[in-house]
Amino acid sequence: MSRLAKEKQFVAAFFEEAGAEIIASFQKNLTIETKSDRNDLVTNIDKQIETLFVQRVGEKFPTHRIFGEEGMAAEIDTLDGPVWIVDPIDGTLNFVAQQKNFAISVALYVDGIGVYGAIYEVEKGDIYTCEKGFGAYLNERKLPKVSSDAAISDHLLIANLSAIRINERLFEAIKESRGLRLYGAASLEYMYVATGRAGAYMSANLAPWDVAAGKIIAEELGCIVTRLDGSQMNMLEKGSSIVALPHVHKELMQNYLR
Amino acid sequence: MSRLAKEKQFVAAFFEEAGAEIIASFQKNLTIETKSDRNDLVTNIDKQIETLFVQRVGEKFPTHRIFGEEGMAAEIDTLDGPVWIVDPIDGTLNFVAQQKNFAISVALYVDGIGVYGAIYEVEKGDIYTCEKGFGAYLNERKLPKVSSDAAISDHLLIANLSAIRINERLFEAIKESRGLRLYGAASLEYMYVATGRAGAYMSANLAPWDVAAGKIIAEELGCIVTRLDGSQMNMLEKGSSIVALPHVHKELMQNYLR
């Protein structure tokens, strides 16, 4: 039986409240024209959503700590006990330029183990959730495990330009694949792989809040998540990231990344 | 007054019929698992949609010629008179892997001039249309002209890896910009720029059917469309392509592409 009923209900309520604020901001955003104002406004929305999260966690879970992009919570240097890791708007530049292809990412780690992750693609109304060990869902629909034997040649790859420039051989992997894509929101790019719509997503430098929820969901569905050198991630540090289908991860590690 | 009422009605009816066939194919597609079968099926759908288009044009406009990706129509070597240029599924690899981020692209050229363009993003239900000189629309909504003075630093850029590798200085343009994106369907990438959600889209090698409709819509909204060397496109030949906001096009040409 699920142990996290209260936490799930909490995240669902937060997404509803935060989503409404973000959608309301679209109208304001459209009326502001200069670059600096537009950036300021977006920063305000990022901070506004993170502040809302900090408030709501404080009300419901006063002993839990919070680790987030906008620094509205206290700084933390250990993952002891329950820690929420939040990105109020993952894909901020897409949010500014496109008002789509961005998401809210929320994860709960307990003693360093990811136990619950949730990603809300606000513009589409899609919510991905996973309690570790109890399956992953897109809205009400349980997601299937990813294919364990599909090769690079069967899949699209997602990679940012820095990852490709650092690892020249990735050009060869991309040629071997069905092609390169790049969407600019890590949490959603994790979900592309977790739902089998891409074989791997590689990035040279991501923060814990970019990947904290995506990692829980992707691993639950059978994906492999590591640094680009194959080492384990630490949710206190920034660094490179790869999430991939198992066989694609193996091929990339053996032939292209090490 | 619009001169093309019959043609517009024709394209709308074709999109409805073709969209239904494509959506029906999703279910079949999901039940097929091996790569070769899956590719065969997709080829079948591409051909099926183009064949449908050739049939329907033959019924309504028997004197018009057709130029299309799947070669179901006659080969043509001039653009005299009315010529329909069609891509039944632009973004085939996205269609296979993701069942989204693909579109049907249809354009009517008369004596080499694009007079009507229409792009249908089937999965979203979005239809972009433009009769040259009468404005461009997303569904029922008239689209605004693009900003004429926004610079590279204000915008996301879309570029395929070949375009970047051929033009090393594009790395610098991407660093100057808000970031790189890549979606893998030219017609939709043209629409990202035409609606101001990206500053430019550059590709090293596209076919006429990839860009025929997008060019009409993008130019109507104030975008500049050329080859990567700044020369004009010829709708009979494959080649490079850039669609950009006016000021971004100027900056790219002056500082990064020539």
Interface residues (C-beta under 8 A of the other chain):
Chain A: K35 L93 N94 V96 A97 Q98 S153 D154 H155 L156 N160 L161 I164 R165 F171 I174 R178 G179 L180 R181 L182 Y183 G184 Y192 G196 R197 A198
Chain B: K35 L93 N94 V96 A97 Q98 S153 D154 H155 L156 N160 L161 I164 R165 F171 I174 R178 G179 L180 R181 L182 Y183 G184 Y192 G196 R197 A198
